[in-house]
């Protein structure tokens, strides 16, 4: 799944990976929870808390909100 983000985003999937493409000017508080799978970033993020299956942090000014929860599958955030 690929999406271009321009505002608040909530993704919840029981199975499947998430690939989220965000514009360079986006600011957001980010929370990602994966049951199994990895969490990968291809953009600058400020880490608040990071474990193997959980991430909480900030992109840019943190003005918006991105919540991603997947039971099985990885998550990748990229700038694009």
CORPEGI-V140909 format. One record per backbone hydrogen bond with DSSP energy under -1.0 kcal/mol. NH is the residue of the N-H (numbers start at 1). CO is the residue of the C=O. If there is no record, write none. Layout:
BEGIN
[[NH & CO] [NH & CO]]
END
This chain:
BEGIN
[[5 & 21] [9 & 65] [11 & 67] [13 & 69] [16 & 72] [18 & 74] [19 & 1] [20 & 76] [21 & 3] [22 & 78] [26 & 23] [28 & 59] [29 & 64] [30 & 57] [31 & 66] [32 & 55] [33 & 68] [34 & 53] [35 & 70] [40 & 75] [42 & 77] [46 & 58] [48 & 56] [49 & 56] [51 & 54] [55 & 32] [56 & 49] [57 & 30] [58 & 46] [59 & 28] [62 & 59] [64 & 27] [66 & 29] [67 & 9] [68 & 31] [69 & 11] [70 & 33] [71 & 13] [73 & 36] [75 & 38] [76 & 18] [77 & 40] [78 & 20] [79 & 42] [80 & 22]]
END
